[in-house]
């Protein structure tokens, strides 16, 4: 992993074997980020994607392995209970050109991934919401 920061942006390159969520949390802690937008693309060898069942209030997760093109990473970085919270949705194209997407639980990069964080000058907090069963943004 390598990254470069300017006033409002951090540009990141993840390399073979880097895990997306863990890498972003590490940067968030090091740079003391309390709110940011995330966007990216690249390739992975493993992705665990979830779909939230709002009736059951639980995530259903599926694992994908192989040569996966990351078509899109979109999400945000916030704080939850004093820790970095990452919320990303991911679309991937499989080798047969079929596409799947969902909430990213884990992703292992191969060979690389390019991500941009747009930093916010506000603190975003996530707190549990009983009605939805989700950790929603609070400002």
CNS distance restraints for C-alpha pairs under 8 A (distance, minus, plus):
assign (resid   1 and name CA) (resid  12 and name CA) 7.26 0.50 0.50
assign (resid   1 and name CA) (resid  13 and name CA) 5.63 0.50 0.50
assign (resid   1 and name CA) (resid  14 and name CA) 4.47 0.50 0.50
assign (resid   1 and name CA) (resid  15 and name CA) 5.60 0.50 0.50
assign (resid   1 and name CA) (resid  18 and name CA) 6.99 0.50 0.50
assign (resid   1 and name CA) (resid  23 and name CA) 7.69 0.50 0.50
assign (resid   2 and name CA) (resid  12 and name CA) 5.88 0.50 0.50
assign (resid   2 and name CA) (resid  13 and name CA) 5.30 0.50 0.50
assign (resid   2 and name CA) (resid  14 and name CA) 6.64 0.50 0.50
assign (resid   3 and name CA) (resid  10 and name CA) 6.68 0.50 0.50
assign (resid   3 and name CA) (resid  11 and name CA) 5.48 0.50 0.50
assign (resid   3 and name CA) (resid  12 and name CA) 4.25 0.50 0.50
assign (resid   3 and name CA) (resid  13 and name CA) 6.14 0.50 0.50
assign (resid   4 and name CA) (resid  10 and name CA) 5.65 0.50 0.50
assign (resid   4 and name CA) (resid  11 and name CA) 5.43 0.50 0.50
assign (resid   4 and name CA) (resid  12 and name CA) 6.68 0.50 0.50
assign (resid   5 and name CA) (resid   9 and name CA) 5.87 0.50 0.50
assign (resid   5 and name CA) (resid  10 and name CA) 4.33 0.50 0.50
assign (resid   5 and name CA) (resid  11 and name CA) 6.49 0.50 0.50
assign (resid   6 and name CA) (resid  10 and name CA) 6.41 0.50 0.50
assign (resid   8 and name CA) (resid 118 and name CA) 5.98 0.50 0.50
assign (resid   8 and name CA) (resid 119 and name CA) 5.02 0.50 0.50
assign (resid   8 and name CA) (resid 120 and name CA) 7.34 0.50 0.50
assign (resid   9 and name CA) (resid 116 and name CA) 6.91 0.50 0.50
assign (resid   9 and name CA) (resid 117 and name CA) 5.57 0.50 0.50
assign (resid   9 and name CA) (resid 118 and name CA) 4.78 0.50 0.50
assign (resid   9 and name CA) (resid 119 and name CA) 5.74 0.50 0.50
assign (resid  10 and name CA) (resid 116 and name CA) 5.76 0.50 0.50
assign (resid  10 and name CA) (resid 117 and name CA) 5.04 0.50 0.50
assign (resid  10 and name CA) (resid 118 and name CA) 6.75 0.50 0.50
assign (resid  10 and name CA) (resid 119 and name CA) 7.65 0.50 0.50
assign (resid  11 and name CA) (resid 114 and name CA) 7.53 0.50 0.50
assign (resid  11 and name CA) (resid 115 and name CA) 6.03 0.50 0.50
assign (resid  11 and name CA) (resid 116 and name CA) 4.64 0.50 0.50
assign (resid  11 and name CA) (resid 117 and name CA) 6.48 0.50 0.50
assign (resid  12 and name CA) (resid 114 and name CA) 5.77 0.50 0.50
assign (resid  12 and name CA) (resid 115 and name CA) 5.03 0.50 0.50
assign (resid  12 and name CA) (resid 116 and name CA) 6.10 0.50 0.50
assign (resid  12 and name CA) (resid 117 and name CA) 7.99 0.50 0.50
assign (resid  13 and name CA) (resid 112 and name CA) 6.85 0.50 0.50
assign (resid  13 and name CA) (resid 113 and name CA) 5.69 0.50 0.50
assign (resid  13 and name CA) (resid 114 and name CA) 4.79 0.50 0.50
assign (resid  13 and name CA) (resid 115 and name CA) 6.44 0.50 0.50
assign (resid  14 and name CA) (resid  18 and name CA) 5.98 0.50 0.50
assign (resid  14 and name CA) (resid  20 and name CA) 7.64 0.50 0.50
assign (resid  14 and name CA) (resid  23 and name CA) 7.95 0.50 0.50
assign (resid  14 and name CA) (resid 109 and name CA) 6.94 0.50 0.50
assign (resid  14 and name CA) (resid 112 and name CA) 5.40 0.50 0.50
assign (resid  14 and name CA) (resid 113 and name CA) 5.01 0.50 0.50
assign (resid  14 and name CA) (resid 114 and name CA) 6.48 0.50 0.50
assign (resid  14 and name CA) (resid 115 and name CA) 7.91 0.50 0.50
assign (resid  15 and name CA) (resid 109 and name CA) 6.22 0.50 0.50
assign (resid  15 and name CA) (resid 110 and name CA) 6.70 0.50 0.50
assign (resid  15 and name CA) (resid 111 and name CA) 5.91 0.50 0.50
assign (resid  15 and name CA) (resid 112 and name CA) 4.49 0.50 0.50
assign (resid  15 and name CA) (resid 113 and name CA) 6.66 0.50 0.50
assign (resid  16 and name CA) (resid 108 and name CA) 7.66 0.50 0.50
assign (resid  16 and name CA) (resid 109 and name CA) 5.19 0.50 0.50
assign (resid  16 and name CA) (resid 110 and name CA) 4.50 0.50 0.50
assign (resid  16 and name CA) (resid 111 and name CA) 4.68 0.50 0.50
assign (resid  16 and name CA) (resid 112 and name CA) 5.85 0.50 0.50
assign (resid  17 and name CA) (resid 108 and name CA) 5.63 0.50 0.50
assign (resid  17 and name CA) (resid 109 and name CA) 5.32 0.50 0.50
assign (resid  17 and name CA) (resid 110 and name CA) 6.39 0.50 0.50
assign (resid  17 and name CA) (resid 111 and name CA) 7.93 0.50 0.50
assign (resid  18 and name CA) (resid  23 and name CA) 6.89 0.50 0.50
assign (resid  18 and name CA) (resid 108 and name CA) 5.71 0.50 0.50
assign (resid  18 and name CA) (resid 109 and name CA) 5.45 0.50 0.50
assign (resid  19 and name CA) (resid  23 and name CA) 5.93 0.50 0.50
assign (resid  19 and name CA) (resid 106 and name CA) 6.89 0.50 0.50
assign (resid  19 and name CA) (resid 107 and name CA) 5.49 0.50 0.50
assign (resid  19 and name CA) (resid 108 and name CA) 4.59 0.50 0.50
assign (resid  19 and name CA) (resid 109 and name CA) 6.33 0.50 0.50
assign (resid  20 and name CA) (resid  24 and name CA) 6.21 0.50 0.50
assign (resid  20 and name CA) (resid 106 and name CA) 6.70 0.50 0.50
assign (resid  20 and name CA) (resid 107 and name CA) 5.45 0.50 0.50
assign (resid  20 and name CA) (resid 108 and name CA) 6.49 0.50 0.50
assign (resid  20 and name CA) (resid 109 and name CA) 7.26 0.50 0.50
assign (resid  21 and name CA) (resid  25 and name CA) 6.18 0.50 0.50
assign (resid  21 and name CA) (resid  86 and name CA) 6.76 0.50 0.50
assign (resid  21 and name CA) (resid 105 and name CA) 7.69 0.50 0.50
assign (resid  21 and name CA) (resid 106 and name CA) 6.36 0.50 0.50
assign (resid  21 and name CA) (resid 107 and name CA) 7.30 0.50 0.50
assign (resid  22 and name CA) (resid  26 and name CA) 6.17 0.50 0.50
assign (resid  23 and name CA) (resid  27 and name CA) 6.38 0.50 0.50
assign (resid  24 and name CA) (resid  28 and name CA) 6.05 0.50 0.50
assign (resid  24 and name CA) (resid  86 and name CA) 7.66 0.50 0.50
assign (resid  25 and name CA) (resid  29 and name CA) 6.13 0.50 0.50
assign (resid  25 and name CA) (resid  84 and name CA) 5.89 0.50 0.50
assign (resid  25 and name CA) (resid  85 and name CA) 7.43 0.50 0.50
assign (resid  25 and name CA) (resid  86 and name CA) 7.20 0.50 0.50
assign (resid  26 and name CA) (resid  30 and name CA) 6.17 0.50 0.50
assign (resid  27 and name CA) (resid  31 and name CA) 5.91 0.50 0.50
assign (resid  28 and name CA) (resid  32 and name CA) 5.62 0.50 0.50
assign (resid  28 and name CA) (resid  33 and name CA) 4.93 0.50 0.50
assign (resid  28 and name CA) (resid  34 and name CA) 7.73 0.50 0.50
assign (resid  28 and name CA) (resid  77 and name CA) 7.95 0.50 0.50
assign (resid  28 and name CA) (resid  84 and name CA) 6.50 0.50 0.50
assign (resid  29 and name CA) (resid  33 and name CA) 6.66 0.50 0.50
assign (resid  29 and name CA) (resid  84 and name CA) 6.87 0.50 0.50
assign (resid  33 and name CA) (resid  77 and name CA) 7.84 0.50 0.50
assign (resid  33 and name CA) (resid  78 and name CA) 7.74 0.50 0.50
assign (resid  33 and name CA) (resid  84 and name CA) 7.94 0.50 0.50
assign (resid  33 and name CA) (resid 119 and name CA) 7.44 0.50 0.50
assign (resid  34 and name CA) (resid  77 and name CA) 7.14 0.50 0.50
assign (resid  34 and name CA) (resid  78 and name CA) 5.37 0.50 0.50
assign (resid  34 and name CA) (resid  79 and name CA) 5.83 0.50 0.50
assign (resid  34 and name CA) (resid  84 and name CA) 7.51 0.50 0.50
assign (resid  34 and name CA) (resid 120 and name CA) 7.76 0.50 0.50
assign (resid  34 and name CA) (resid 122 and name CA) 7.20 0.50 0.50
assign (resid  34 and name CA) (resid 123 and name CA) 4.93 0.50 0.50
assign (resid  34 and name CA) (resid 124 and name CA) 6.10 0.50 0.50
assign (resid  34 and name CA) (resid 125 and name CA) 7.97 0.50 0.50
assign (resid  35 and name CA) (resid  76 and name CA) 7.31 0.50 0.50
assign (resid  35 and name CA) (resid  77 and name CA) 5.32 0.50 0.50
assign (resid  35 and name CA) (resid  78 and name CA) 4.73 0.50 0.50
assign (resid  35 and name CA) (resid  79 and name CA) 7.36 0.50 0.50
assign (resid  35 and name CA) (resid 119 and name CA) 6.21 0.50 0.50
assign (resid  35 and name CA) (resid 120 and name CA) 5.23 0.50 0.50
assign (resid  35 and name CA) (resid 121 and name CA) 7.21 0.50 0.50
assign (resid  35 and name CA) (resid 122 and name CA) 6.31 0.50 0.50
assign (resid  35 and name CA) (resid 123 and name CA) 5.41 0.50 0.50
assign (resid  35 and name CA) (resid 124 and name CA) 5.25 0.50 0.50
assign (resid  36 and name CA) (resid  76 and name CA) 5.53 0.50 0.50
assign (resid  36 and name CA) (resid  77 and name CA) 4.99 0.50 0.50
assign (resid  36 and name CA) (resid  78 and name CA) 6.87 0.50 0.50
assign (resid  36 and name CA) (resid 117 and name CA) 6.02 0.50 0.50
assign (resid  36 and name CA) (resid 118 and name CA) 5.34 0.50 0.50
assign (resid  36 and name CA) (resid 119 and name CA) 4.33 0.50 0.50
assign (resid  36 and name CA) (resid 120 and name CA) 5.19 0.50 0.50
assign (resid  37 and name CA) (resid  74 and name CA) 7.72 0.50 0.50
assign (resid  37 and name CA) (resid  75 and name CA) 5.92 0.50 0.50
assign (resid  37 and name CA) (resid  76 and name CA) 4.34 0.50 0.50
assign (resid  37 and name CA) (resid  77 and name CA) 6.34 0.50 0.50
assign (resid  37 and name CA) (resid 117 and name CA) 5.57 0.50 0.50
assign (resid  37 and name CA) (resid 118 and name CA) 5.09 0.50 0.50
assign (resid  37 and name CA) (resid 119 and name CA) 6.61 0.50 0.50
assign (resid  37 and name CA) (resid 120 and name CA) 7.66 0.50 0.50
assign (resid  38 and name CA) (resid  73 and name CA) 7.18 0.50 0.50
assign (resid  38 and name CA) (resid  74 and name CA) 5.49 0.50 0.50
assign (resid  38 and name CA) (resid  75 and name CA) 4.89 0.50 0.50
assign (resid  38 and name CA) (resid  76 and name CA) 5.15 0.50 0.50
assign (resid  38 and name CA) (resid  77 and name CA) 7.20 0.50 0.50
assign (resid  38 and name CA) (resid  88 and name CA) 7.61 0.50 0.50
assign (resid  38 and name CA) (resid 115 and name CA) 7.01 0.50 0.50
assign (resid  38 and name CA) (resid 116 and name CA) 5.96 0.50 0.50
assign (resid  38 and name CA) (resid 117 and name CA) 4.83 0.50 0.50
assign (resid  38 and name CA) (resid 118 and name CA) 6.63 0.50 0.50
assign (resid  39 and name CA) (resid  72 and name CA) 7.21 0.50 0.50
assign (resid  39 and name CA) (resid  73 and name CA) 5.11 0.50 0.50
assign (resid  39 and name CA) (resid  74 and name CA) 4.64 0.50 0.50
assign (resid  39 and name CA) (resid  75 and name CA) 6.60 0.50 0.50
assign (resid  39 and name CA) (resid 115 and name CA) 5.67 0.50 0.50
assign (resid  39 and name CA) (resid 116 and name CA) 5.51 0.50 0.50
assign (resid  39 and name CA) (resid 117 and name CA) 6.75 0.50 0.50
assign (resid  40 and name CA) (resid  72 and name CA) 5.91 0.50 0.50
assign (resid  40 and name CA) (resid  73 and name CA) 4.79 0.50 0.50
assign (resid  40 and name CA) (resid  74 and name CA) 6.83 0.50 0.50
assign (resid  40 and name CA) (resid 113 and name CA) 7.16 0.50 0.50
assign (resid  40 and name CA) (resid 114 and name CA) 5.47 0.50 0.50
assign (resid  40 and name CA) (resid 115 and name CA) 4.11 0.50 0.50
assign (resid  40 and name CA) (resid 116 and name CA) 6.18 0.50 0.50
assign (resid  41 and name CA) (resid  69 and name CA) 7.95 0.50 0.50
assign (resid  41 and name CA) (resid  70 and name CA) 5.10 0.50 0.50
assign (resid  41 and name CA) (resid  71 and name CA) 5.63 0.50 0.50
assign (resid  41 and name CA) (resid  72 and name CA) 5.21 0.50 0.50
assign (resid  41 and name CA) (resid  73 and name CA) 6.06 0.50 0.50
assign (resid  41 and name CA) (resid 113 and name CA) 5.78 0.50 0.50
assign (resid  41 and name CA) (resid 114 and name CA) 5.60 0.50 0.50
assign (resid  41 and name CA) (resid 115 and name CA) 6.65 0.50 0.50
assign (resid  42 and name CA) (resid  69 and name CA) 6.15 0.50 0.50
assign (resid  42 and name CA) (resid  70 and name CA) 4.87 0.50 0.50
assign (resid  42 and name CA) (resid  71 and name CA) 7.06 0.50 0.50
assign (resid  42 and name CA) (resid 112 and name CA) 5.85 0.50 0.50
assign (resid  42 and name CA) (resid 113 and name CA) 4.02 0.50 0.50
assign (resid  42 and name CA) (resid 114 and name CA) 5.96 0.50 0.50
assign (resid  43 and name CA) (resid  67 and name CA) 7.38 0.50 0.50
assign (resid  43 and name CA) (resid  68 and name CA) 5.57 0.50 0.50
assign (resid  43 and name CA) (resid  69 and name CA) 4.46 0.50 0.50
assign (resid  43 and name CA) (resid  70 and name CA) 4.95 0.50 0.50
assign (resid  43 and name CA) (resid 109 and name CA) 6.09 0.50 0.50
assign (resid  43 and name CA) (resid 110 and name CA) 5.58 0.50 0.50
assign (resid  43 and name CA) (resid 111 and name CA) 6.22 0.50 0.50
assign (resid  43 and name CA) (resid 112 and name CA) 5.88 0.50 0.50
assign (resid  43 and name CA) (resid 113 and name CA) 5.93 0.50 0.50
assign (resid  44 and name CA) (resid  66 and name CA) 7.80 0.50 0.50
assign (resid  44 and name CA) (resid  67 and name CA) 6.53 0.50 0.50
assign (resid  44 and name CA) (resid  68 and name CA) 5.12 0.50 0.50
assign (resid  44 and name CA) (resid  69 and name CA) 6.46 0.50 0.50
assign (resid  44 and name CA) (resid  70 and name CA) 6.78 0.50 0.50
assign (resid  44 and name CA) (resid 107 and name CA) 6.84 0.50 0.50
assign (resid  44 and name CA) (resid 108 and name CA) 5.63 0.50 0.50
assign (resid  44 and name CA) (resid 109 and name CA) 4.05 0.50 0.50
assign (resid  44 and name CA) (resid 110 and name CA) 4.44 0.50 0.50
assign (resid  44 and name CA) (resid 111 and name CA) 6.76 0.50 0.50
assign (resid  44 and name CA) (resid 112 and name CA) 7.34 0.50 0.50
assign (resid  44 and name CA) (resid 113 and name CA) 7.80 0.50 0.50
assign (resid  45 and name CA) (resid  65 and name CA) 5.51 0.50 0.50
assign (resid  45 and name CA) (resid  66 and name CA) 5.07 0.50 0.50
assign (resid  45 and name CA) (resid  67 and name CA) 5.47 0.50 0.50
assign (resid  45 and name CA) (resid  68 and name CA) 5.89 0.50 0.50
assign (resid  45 and name CA) (resid 107 and name CA) 7.81 0.50 0.50
assign (resid  45 and name CA) (resid 108 and name CA) 5.92 0.50 0.50
assign (resid  45 and name CA) (resid 109 and name CA) 5.95 0.50 0.50
assign (resid  45 and name CA) (resid 110 and name CA) 5.38 0.50 0.50
assign (resid  46 and name CA) (resid  63 and name CA) 7.26 0.50 0.50
assign (resid  46 and name CA) (resid  64 and name CA) 5.66 0.50 0.50
assign (resid  46 and name CA) (resid  65 and name CA) 4.49 0.50 0.50
assign (resid  46 and name CA) (resid  66 and name CA) 6.61 0.50 0.50
assign (resid  46 and name CA) (resid  68 and name CA) 7.42 0.50 0.50
assign (resid  46 and name CA) (resid 106 and name CA) 7.92 0.50 0.50
assign (resid  46 and name CA) (resid 107 and name CA) 5.51 0.50 0.50
assign (resid  46 and name CA) (resid 108 and name CA) 5.13 0.50 0.50
assign (resid  46 and name CA) (resid 109 and name CA) 7.22 0.50 0.50
assign (resid  47 and name CA) (resid  63 and name CA) 5.86 0.50 0.50
assign (resid  47 and name CA) (resid  64 and name CA) 5.22 0.50 0.50
assign (resid  47 and name CA) (resid  65 and name CA) 6.57 0.50 0.50
assign (resid  47 and name CA) (resid 104 and name CA) 7.36 0.50 0.50
assign (resid  47 and name CA) (resid 105 and name CA) 7.67 0.50 0.50
assign (resid  47 and name CA) (resid 106 and name CA) 5.76 0.50 0.50
assign (resid  47 and name CA) (resid 107 and name CA) 4.30 0.50 0.50
assign (resid  47 and name CA) (resid 108 and name CA) 6.51 0.50 0.50
assign (resid  48 and name CA) (resid  61 and name CA) 6.57 0.50 0.50
assign (resid  48 and name CA) (resid  62 and name CA) 5.67 0.50 0.50
assign (resid  48 and name CA) (resid  63 and name CA) 4.38 0.50 0.50
assign (resid  48 and name CA) (resid  64 and name CA) 6.23 0.50 0.50
assign (resid  48 and name CA) (resid 104 and name CA) 6.18 0.50 0.50
assign (resid  48 and name CA) (resid 105 and name CA) 5.34 0.50 0.50
assign (resid  48 and name CA) (resid 106 and name CA) 5.09 0.50 0.50
assign (resid  48 and name CA) (resid 107 and name CA) 6.26 0.50 0.50
assign (resid  49 and name CA) (resid  61 and name CA) 5.57 0.50 0.50
assign (resid  49 and name CA) (resid  62 and name CA) 5.53 0.50 0.50
assign (resid  49 and name CA) (resid  63 and name CA) 6.45 0.50 0.50
assign (resid  49 and name CA) (resid  64 and name CA) 7.90 0.50 0.50
assign (resid  49 and name CA) (resid  90 and name CA) 7.63 0.50 0.50
assign (resid  49 and name CA) (resid 101 and name CA) 6.88 0.50 0.50
assign (resid  49 and name CA) (resid 102 and name CA) 5.14 0.50 0.50
assign (resid  49 and name CA) (resid 103 and name CA) 5.30 0.50 0.50
assign (resid  49 and name CA) (resid 104 and name CA) 4.79 0.50 0.50
assign (resid  49 and name CA) (resid 105 and name CA) 5.67 0.50 0.50
assign (resid  49 and name CA) (resid 106 and name CA) 7.31 0.50 0.50
assign (resid  50 and name CA) (resid  59 and name CA) 5.77 0.50 0.50
assign (resid  50 and name CA) (resid  60 and name CA) 5.26 0.50 0.50
assign (resid  50 and name CA) (resid  61 and name CA) 4.13 0.50 0.50
assign (resid  50 and name CA) (resid  62 and name CA) 6.24 0.50 0.50
assign (resid  50 and name CA) (resid 102 and name CA) 5.32 0.50 0.50
assign (resid  50 and name CA) (resid 103 and name CA) 4.88 0.50 0.50
assign (resid  50 and name CA) (resid 104 and name CA) 6.46 0.50 0.50
assign (resid  50 and name CA) (resid 105 and name CA) 6.74 0.50 0.50
assign (resid  51 and name CA) (resid  59 and name CA) 5.52 0.50 0.50
assign (resid  51 and name CA) (resid  60 and name CA) 5.36 0.50 0.50
assign (resid  51 and name CA) (resid  61 and name CA) 6.57 0.50 0.50
assign (resid  51 and name CA) (resid 102 and name CA) 5.68 0.50 0.50
assign (resid  51 and name CA) (resid 103 and name CA) 6.19 0.50 0.50
assign (resid  52 and name CA) (resid  57 and name CA) 7.00 0.50 0.50
assign (resid  52 and name CA) (resid  58 and name CA) 5.80 0.50 0.50
assign (resid  52 and name CA) (resid  59 and name CA) 4.41 0.50 0.50
assign (resid  52 and name CA) (resid  60 and name CA) 6.37 0.50 0.50
assign (resid  52 and name CA) (resid 103 and name CA) 7.96 0.50 0.50
assign (resid  53 and name CA) (resid  57 and name CA) 5.53 0.50 0.50
assign (resid  53 and name CA) (resid  58 and name CA) 5.51 0.50 0.50
assign (resid  53 and name CA) (resid  59 and name CA) 6.06 0.50 0.50
assign (resid  53 and name CA) (resid  60 and name CA) 7.24 0.50 0.50
assign (resid  54 and name CA) (resid  58 and name CA) 6.97 0.50 0.50
assign (resid  54 and name CA) (resid 132 and name CA) 6.85 0.50 0.50
assign (resid  54 and name CA) (resid 133 and name CA) 7.80 0.50 0.50
assign (resid  57 and name CA) (resid 132 and name CA) 7.00 0.50 0.50
assign (resid  57 and name CA) (resid 133 and name CA) 5.52 0.50 0.50
assign (resid  57 and name CA) (resid 134 and name CA) 7.89 0.50 0.50
assign (resid  58 and name CA) (resid 133 and name CA) 7.84 0.50 0.50
assign (resid  66 and name CA) (resid  94 and name CA) 7.46 0.50 0.50
assign (resid  66 and name CA) (resid  95 and name CA) 7.50 0.50 0.50
assign (resid  67 and name CA) (resid  94 and name CA) 6.53 0.50 0.50
assign (resid  67 and name CA) (resid  95 and name CA) 6.06 0.50 0.50
assign (resid  68 and name CA) (resid  92 and name CA) 6.05 0.50 0.50
assign (resid  68 and name CA) (resid  93 and name CA) 5.71 0.50 0.50
assign (resid  68 and name CA) (resid  94 and name CA) 5.06 0.50 0.50
assign (resid  68 and name CA) (resid  95 and name CA) 6.73 0.50 0.50
assign (resid  69 and name CA) (resid  92 and name CA) 5.37 0.50 0.50
assign (resid  69 and name CA) (resid  93 and name CA) 5.03 0.50 0.50
assign (resid  69 and name CA) (resid  94 and name CA) 6.62 0.50 0.50
assign (resid  70 and name CA) (resid  90 and name CA) 7.23 0.50 0.50
assign (resid  70 and name CA) (resid  91 and name CA) 6.13 0.50 0.50
assign (resid  70 and name CA) (resid  92 and name CA) 4.62 0.50 0.50
assign (resid  70 and name CA) (resid  93 and name CA) 6.62 0.50 0.50
assign (resid  71 and name CA) (resid  90 and name CA) 7.60 0.50 0.50
assign (resid  71 and name CA) (resid  91 and name CA) 5.42 0.50 0.50
assign (resid  71 and name CA) (resid  92 and name CA) 5.34 0.50 0.50
assign (resid  71 and name CA) (resid  93 and name CA) 6.67 0.50 0.50
assign (resid  72 and name CA) (resid  90 and name CA) 5.60 0.50 0.50
assign (resid  72 and name CA) (resid  91 and name CA) 5.19 0.50 0.50
assign (resid  72 and name CA) (resid  92 and name CA) 7.13 0.50 0.50
assign (resid  73 and name CA) (resid  88 and name CA) 6.50 0.50 0.50
assign (resid  73 and name CA) (resid  89 and name CA) 5.88 0.50 0.50
assign (resid  73 and name CA) (resid  90 and name CA) 4.67 0.50 0.50
assign (resid  73 and name CA) (resid  91 and name CA) 6.77 0.50 0.50
assign (resid  74 and name CA) (resid  88 and name CA) 5.49 0.50 0.50
assign (resid  74 and name CA) (resid  89 and name CA) 5.47 0.50 0.50
assign (resid  74 and name CA) (resid  90 and name CA) 6.60 0.50 0.50
assign (resid  75 and name CA) (resid  86 and name CA) 7.57 0.50 0.50
assign (resid  75 and name CA) (resid  87 and name CA) 5.38 0.50 0.50
assign (resid  75 and name CA) (resid  88 and name CA) 4.07 0.50 0.50
assign (resid  75 and name CA) (resid  89 and name CA) 6.10 0.50 0.50
assign (resid  76 and name CA) (resid  86 and name CA) 6.10 0.50 0.50
assign (resid  76 and name CA) (resid  87 and name CA) 5.40 0.50 0.50
assign (resid  76 and name CA) (resid  88 and name CA) 6.41 0.50 0.50
assign (resid  77 and name CA) (resid  84 and name CA) 6.88 0.50 0.50
assign (resid  77 and name CA) (resid  85 and name CA) 5.72 0.50 0.50
assign (resid  77 and name CA) (resid  86 and name CA) 4.78 0.50 0.50
assign (resid  77 and name CA) (resid  87 and name CA) 6.43 0.50 0.50
assign (resid  77 and name CA) (resid 124 and name CA) 7.97 0.50 0.50
assign (resid  78 and name CA) (resid  84 and name CA) 5.93 0.50 0.50
assign (resid  78 and name CA) (resid  85 and name CA) 5.13 0.50 0.50
assign (resid  78 and name CA) (resid  86 and name CA) 6.59 0.50 0.50
assign (resid  78 and name CA) (resid 123 and name CA) 7.24 0.50 0.50
assign (resid  78 and name CA) (resid 124 and name CA) 4.97 0.50 0.50
assign (resid  78 and name CA) (resid 125 and name CA) 5.65 0.50 0.50
assign (resid  78 and name CA) (resid 126 and name CA) 6.69 0.50 0.50
assign (resid  78 and name CA) (resid 137 and name CA) 7.93 0.50 0.50
assign (resid  79 and name CA) (resid  83 and name CA) 5.45 0.50 0.50
assign (resid  79 and name CA) (resid  84 and name CA) 4.75 0.50 0.50
assign (resid  79 and name CA) (resid  85 and name CA) 5.28 0.50 0.50
assign (resid  79 and name CA) (resid 123 and name CA) 7.63 0.50 0.50
assign (resid  79 and name CA) (resid 124 and name CA) 6.10 0.50 0.50
assign (resid  79 and name CA) (resid 125 and name CA) 4.75 0.50 0.50
assign (resid  79 and name CA) (resid 126 and name CA) 6.08 0.50 0.50
assign (resid  80 and name CA) (resid  84 and name CA) 6.29 0.50 0.50
assign (resid  80 and name CA) (resid  85 and name CA) 5.80 0.50 0.50
assign (resid  80 and name CA) (resid 125 and name CA) 5.65 0.50 0.50
assign (resid  80 and name CA) (resid 126 and name CA) 5.01 0.50 0.50
assign (resid  80 and name CA) (resid 127 and name CA) 6.65 0.50 0.50
assign (resid  85 and name CA) (resid 126 and name CA) 7.62 0.50 0.50
assign (resid  87 and name CA) (resid 103 and name CA) 7.63 0.50 0.50
assign (resid  87 and name CA) (resid 104 and name CA) 7.64 0.50 0.50
assign (resid  88 and name CA) (resid 103 and name CA) 5.97 0.50 0.50
assign (resid  88 and name CA) (resid 104 and name CA) 5.59 0.50 0.50
assign (resid  89 and name CA) (resid 101 and name CA) 7.18 0.50 0.50
assign (resid  89 and name CA) (resid 102 and name CA) 5.40 0.50 0.50
assign (resid  89 and name CA) (resid 103 and name CA) 4.34 0.50 0.50
assign (resid  89 and name CA) (resid 104 and name CA) 5.37 0.50 0.50
assign (resid  90 and name CA) (resid 101 and name CA) 5.39 0.50 0.50
assign (resid  90 and name CA) (resid 102 and name CA) 5.64 0.50 0.50
assign (resid  90 and name CA) (resid 103 and name CA) 6.30 0.50 0.50
assign (resid  90 and name CA) (resid 104 and name CA) 5.87 0.50 0.50
assign (resid  91 and name CA) (resid  99 and name CA) 6.89 0.50 0.50
assign (resid  91 and name CA) (resid 100 and name CA) 5.75 0.50 0.50
assign (resid  91 and name CA) (resid 101 and name CA) 4.11 0.50 0.50
assign (resid  91 and name CA) (resid 102 and name CA) 6.74 0.50 0.50
assign (resid  92 and name CA) (resid  99 and name CA) 5.59 0.50 0.50
assign (resid  92 and name CA) (resid 100 and name CA) 5.55 0.50 0.50
assign (resid  92 and name CA) (resid 101 and name CA) 6.13 0.50 0.50
assign (resid  93 and name CA) (resid  97 and name CA) 5.49 0.50 0.50
assign (resid  93 and name CA) (resid  98 and name CA) 5.61 0.50 0.50
assign (resid  93 and name CA) (resid  99 and name CA) 4.39 0.50 0.50
assign (resid  93 and name CA) (resid 100 and name CA) 6.60 0.50 0.50
assign (resid  94 and name CA) (resid  98 and name CA) 5.50 0.50 0.50
assign (resid  94 and name CA) (resid  99 and name CA) 6.21 0.50 0.50
assign (resid  94 and name CA) (resid 100 and name CA) 7.93 0.50 0.50
assign (resid 109 and name CA) (resid 113 and name CA) 6.62 0.50 0.50
assign (resid 122 and name CA) (resid 139 and name CA) 7.72 0.50 0.50
assign (resid 123 and name CA) (resid 139 and name CA) 6.64 0.50 0.50
assign (resid 124 and name CA) (resid 137 and name CA) 6.40 0.50 0.50
assign (resid 124 and name CA) (resid 138 and name CA) 6.02 0.50 0.50
assign (resid 124 and name CA) (resid 139 and name CA) 5.32 0.50 0.50
assign (resid 125 and name CA) (resid 137 and name CA) 5.59 0.50 0.50
assign (resid 125 and name CA) (resid 138 and name CA) 5.06 0.50 0.50
assign (resid 125 and name CA) (resid 139 and name CA) 6.34 0.50 0.50
assign (resid 126 and name CA) (resid 135 and name CA) 5.36 0.50 0.50
assign (resid 126 and name CA) (resid 136 and name CA) 5.09 0.50 0.50
assign (resid 126 and name CA) (resid 137 and name CA) 4.52 0.50 0.50
assign (resid 126 and name CA) (resid 138 and name CA) 5.86 0.50 0.50
assign (resid 127 and name CA) (resid 135 and name CA) 4.82 0.50 0.50
assign (resid 127 and name CA) (resid 136 and name CA) 5.48 0.50 0.50
assign (resid 127 and name CA) (resid 137 and name CA) 6.64 0.50 0.50
assign (resid 127 and name CA) (resid 138 and name CA) 7.01 0.50 0.50
assign (resid 128 and name CA) (resid 133 and name CA) 6.79 0.50 0.50
assign (resid 128 and name CA) (resid 134 and name CA) 5.67 0.50 0.50
assign (resid 128 and name CA) (resid 135 and name CA) 4.15 0.50 0.50
assign (resid 128 and name CA) (resid 136 and name CA) 6.25 0.50 0.50
assign (resid 129 and name CA) (resid 133 and name CA) 5.54 0.50 0.50
assign (resid 129 and name CA) (resid 134 and name CA) 5.55 0.50 0.50
assign (resid 129 and name CA) (resid 135 and name CA) 5.93 0.50 0.50
assign (resid 129 and name CA) (resid 136 and name CA) 6.41 0.50 0.50
assign (resid 130 and name CA) (resid 134 and name CA) 7.46 0.50 0.50
